[in-house]
Amino acid sequence: MMDPVVVGVDGSPSSFDAVQVAAGEAGMRGVGLRLVHAFGWPSMHLPPGGPPWNPAMAGVRELVDGTLIEAEERARRAVPQVGVVREVAVGEPLMVLEIESRTASLVVVGSRGLSAFGSLLLGSTAVHLAAHGRCTVLVVRGRPDPSGPVLLAVDGSPAGEAAVGFAFAEASLRGADLVALHVWNIRSERAHGVPGDPLNAVVDVELLRQEEEQQLLDEALAPWQESHPRLAVERRLMRSRVRPALIEATRDAQLVVVGARGHGGFTGLLLGSVSQALLHHAHCPVAVVRARERP
């Protein structure tokens, strides 16, 4: 049986938006959808010395059931054929979702929440989940263009290979074009020659740098392009500040895909920093991809 799509539900409008997106992802993959509601001690406001949390306590079970029933109804309206399982877990939402990610193909969360799920959307916590979970995390935010492309941030690092594969597969599932964007930072040119360097007297360092970055982009995409010959792929090479360039590029996208870790084309920037910027400012949902660990 294939791993399900897991979505965190806390009853907030943002989490219900995430449910609809997660249902679509499950439908495209032909897998089940798992609705998870987690209770952590901070969100319960229990009195000191009170009894352990019990899902059957007065009012709580009805509230939880009502939230999950509404979530399931929204999921079935979005994708009628999707198989839905509801789960109530005791524990901090981050820990619960980390555990759920071990048997999930994708974990989906909203950008704002009523409970501790909301804290997931602070970039550092979302990247922490992507770093320590076992699957891709999809954060639903912004106002995506449903007719827009899937945007892939290519950095050329070995860790970024998983993001490339996910982006190709996602674009194919959605029937969307793929835009592969590689941004190289101006500051990185120090490693390729400075004014007065003898190399500058013989060759055009700027041209060499551009050719090098183009090769990096081509090599990152080549294996996946061969396995997806019908997918329309636009390759973009940009010399700019990395985070602003990527954020701006998300305006016309339906999804942006980044790796959980990496460097290379991002010129020393931790990819976590780029992920945080996108989680806070992207104009469309953000998929943070982490390669599954091998046994």
Secondary structure as GFF3:
##gff-version 3
##sequence-region A 1 295
A	DSSP	beta_strand	5	8	.	.	.	ID=ss1
A	DSSP	alpha_helix	13	29	.	.	.	ID=ss2
A	DSSP	beta_strand	33	39	.	.	.	ID=ss3
A	DSSP	alpha_helix	41	44	.	.	.	ID=ss4
A	DSSP	alpha_helix	60	78	.	.	.	ID=ss5
A	DSSP	beta_strand	84	90	.	.	.	ID=ss6
A	DSSP	alpha_helix	93	101	.	.	.	ID=ss7
A	DSSP	beta_strand	106	110	.	.	.	ID=ss8
A	DSSP	three_ten_helix	116	121	.	.	.	ID=ss9
A	DSSP	alpha_helix	123	132	.	.	.	ID=ss10
A	DSSP	beta_strand	136	140	.	.	.	ID=ss11
A	DSSP	beta_strand	150	153	.	.	.	ID=ss12
A	DSSP	three_ten_helix	158	160	.	.	.	ID=ss13
A	DSSP	alpha_helix	161	174	.	.	.	ID=ss14
A	DSSP	beta_strand	178	184	.	.	.	ID=ss15
A	DSSP	three_ten_helix	186	192	.	.	.	ID=ss16
A	DSSP	three_ten_helix	198	201	.	.	.	ID=ss17
A	DSSP	alpha_helix	205	227	.	.	.	ID=ss18
A	DSSP	beta_strand	233	239	.	.	.	ID=ss19
A	DSSP	alpha_helix	242	249	.	.	.	ID=ss20
A	DSSP	three_ten_helix	250	252	.	.	.	ID=ss21
A	DSSP	beta_strand	255	259	.	.	.	ID=ss22
A	DSSP	three_ten_helix	264	266	.	.	.	ID=ss23
A	DSSP	alpha_helix	271	281	.	.	.	ID=ss24
A	DSSP	beta_strand	286	289	.	.	.	ID=ss25
###
